[in-house]
Amino acid sequence: MPVIIHITYIKAPIEVCFNLARSVEAHMKTTSQTNERAVDGVITGLFEKGDCVTWEATHFGVKQRLTAKIIEMVRPNFFIDVQVKGAFQSFTHTHEFTEIHYGTMMKDTFVYHAPFGIIGRVADKLFLEKYMQGFIESRSNELKHLAELRMREMKSE
């Protein structure tokens, strides 16, 4: 079972980072490379515990749908979403936020099981884990950019 951990340091308050990470609109901006969009469930605003969303995106040239549910949330320190329906056999994505002296440390922990038994495990070793690592890193970097841009805009007002 692969575990991907990615840590990002953001020069923005914990509340700003936490809210951007659970924003539907920010999620779509940070995943524009896959044309991800919310198509069912909570499709605008901020996710809360118990919310479900169905995302439609293109991965590996194939349009896919994935439904996730927020199963745990402690504001502004963490939230956890899990796959309810989708391409993986299962996944759990933990989003953690820690206030540090100059901003926020954001930690993503993504644990998943590839589908299709042994074929899925081979695909995981060949390309899926690397792809998911890149996807999470890219989204985190984009979220960092949005948070720090928001802070610069607030300072210039």
Order of alpha helices (4+ residues) and beta strands (2+ residues): beta-alpha-alpha-beta-beta-beta-beta-beta-beta-alpha-alpha
